[in-house]
Amino acid sequence: MSMEDAIMNDMTQIDQGVAVDELKMQARNVDVFYGAGGGTRSAEDMAADKAITHAIKHVDVDIADKTVTSFIGPSGCGKSTFLRVLNRMNDTIDGCRMTGDVTLEGENIYDSKVDPVQLRAKVGMVFQKPNPFPKSIFDNVAYGPRIHGLARNKADLAEIVEKSLRRAAIWDEVKDRLDAPGTGLSGGQQQRLCIARAVATSPEVLLMDEPCSALDPIATAQVEELIDDLRSRFSVVIVTHSMQQAARVSQKTAFFHLGELVEFDDTDKIFTNPSDPRTESYITGRIG
Amino acid sequence: MTDMPISTAPKRSLFAADARTVRRNRAERRFRAYGMAAVGVGILALIVLLVSILGNGLSSFRQTYVSFPIELTAERVDPDGNRDPGEMARVTTFGYLPLLATAFEAHLDAEGIETDMGVRELAAMLSEEAPAQIRGMVLANPDLVGQTIDAQILMGGRIDGFFKGRVTMESAERDRNVTPAQLELAQILADRGAVETRFNWDFITAPDASGSRPEAAGLGVAIIGSFYMMLVVLVLALPIGVAASIYLEEFAPKNRLTDLIEVNISNLAAVPSIVFGILGLAVFINFMEFNQSSPLVGGLVLTLMTLPTIIIATRASLRAVPPSIRQAALGLGASKTQSIFHHVLPLAAPGILTGTIIGLAQALGETAPLLLIGMVAFVREYPDLMSVHSNSFPLMGDGATALPVQVYSWTQRSDPAFVERASGAIIVLLVFLLCMNLIAILLRRRFERRW
């Protein structure tokens, strides 16, 4: 077996998902503009236009499978915007334009053949503010499987709901009142319900936009524990304002500043030995 | 040095209000008094309105009848003697009038009531509608011919007014339509129990009557006409309005064109309703050649008028649905349409319903555009859903009238008894509006209970 063959062999092994650090999503040279209107202007052209906000500047990020990646940075640095690039939620914002490539398992998610609706089933999202539907707890979790036809019958659906609620560590609290409105739960429970709802469609990547910013410390601890559990099945990307949280839950950390990706590395390295002076200033509290 | 007080004002007790506080409190009390006065004026106006309308109109729900036996002699009502309703119909109400008059006179004789009035004067105490009533009874049931029936006969408007306190002996002196002698006789009959004032179902179910017989005029045709028009408005305006609002609010790109449409919809809501009447006249009657005053045309005109109201209400309630709900649905992989129909629309439904019913209530009370499309005509025929004269399109054949138009045309008539009728019609209209609002509230409750 020649050297190349050995390498090829290794790569196929990676493709089959043997390696834990398998690459899940890849973003290359991503630029996002707000207020750009429609049209097909080039990134350079829009970047030069003073009327257009250049929210994300040439960002490259690799999201590994079964890993928690956190995005940190001061307010307005573009971390949430970039998160929304990953499941095309920015498409729903008027005047938002994106250039560059984002791939999910090698497939360009911005390809014209890709239906964002299908993409979002694979790349789930949990929002900053808990936003359960004003329906029962059961219907909240069952909504995703229903619209994607994931359950063959009622028993199947009930099983998916239970599994998702268990995975979101809220089953024991709500199992006796699945018919109660989801909006009647406490804030922390609502957020875990939203996580259960996102998990129910069996996404491959779970995006979380400051999931704990509206929660008290106890609920935050519960959600953080949950994120750690979820890592065994999904690739999790979390945006957070709390550097302690990023240090606690994530293996990889990306630091954004003014729309640029300043540094992206292992969490340990970012917090102990950052290579960029701006990262150091931020984590020690001098900027942001 | 750092704990120097900011201001050097002298120290004051909390118990003594300073001039500024006193002024402020006085202004607050004054404002509260203004507010109470405004509410008071509103309530007073409402009370005056209700008292005047109820005072004038409630009596129209009661009607005076006199009962006496009538012999339906065969030679009068069925001269051919074959009991064929078709041939009997040739005897007009004029043929029944003498029958009624002689029966009335005979009844007075039998009761031993003496009067020096002639048959003609006696018959004038009864409603002009009475012969038609008897004729209707006979034609509906030819077996009655030859029998003596104990009928309740509608009394004339003035006699009715006498028992309701509207007509007095003094006013009868000056009135060419009634004499004090007739009123005295009516009083004698009432003392003997022959006169009865009972609930007037005919006011709600019967068609309109001519200007000389207010006692027989009813709202039946107007209610049916209004009902059909509301049906047309509901069937057309609700889906069109909701679809337009959903498109404008959720799908339409935000550009000049949609801004223009938006401004124009708001303007349309403020266009005087009579303009819609002119539009309806020009488009539906002159251009499309629909039948004048048919319920369909009325409904279409009212639909045009109601659409902006529904669109504005629907858009407001769509906008009130928190964006987080839309995001949650989109984030789960729902399509835009799914997120709207599964989540946004159910949440907006109470608002949409309220807007729709308010629009319908507005349309129900609208008069001006209906006058322009010819609904003011005197209509005695109940409009049919599928009329025989119709060119096969529902609600197109027969002319109709509507409740507010009926109020309008009754107030135009000279007989003072129509004041009572018009007020009664207003009461019916108000009851319908109250019912609609009640339905709106109930529906809203029901929908809101599902969070």
Interface residues (C-beta under 8 A of the other chain):
Chain A: N87 M89 T92 D94 V117 Q118 L119 R120 A121 G124 M125 V126 F127 K129 N131 P132 F133 P134 K135 Y143 G144 I147 H148 P181 T183 C194 R197 A198 T201
Chain B: P253 K254 P322 S324 I325 R326 Q327 A328 A329 L330 G331 L332 G333 A334 S335 K336 Q338 H342 H343 L347 R450 W451
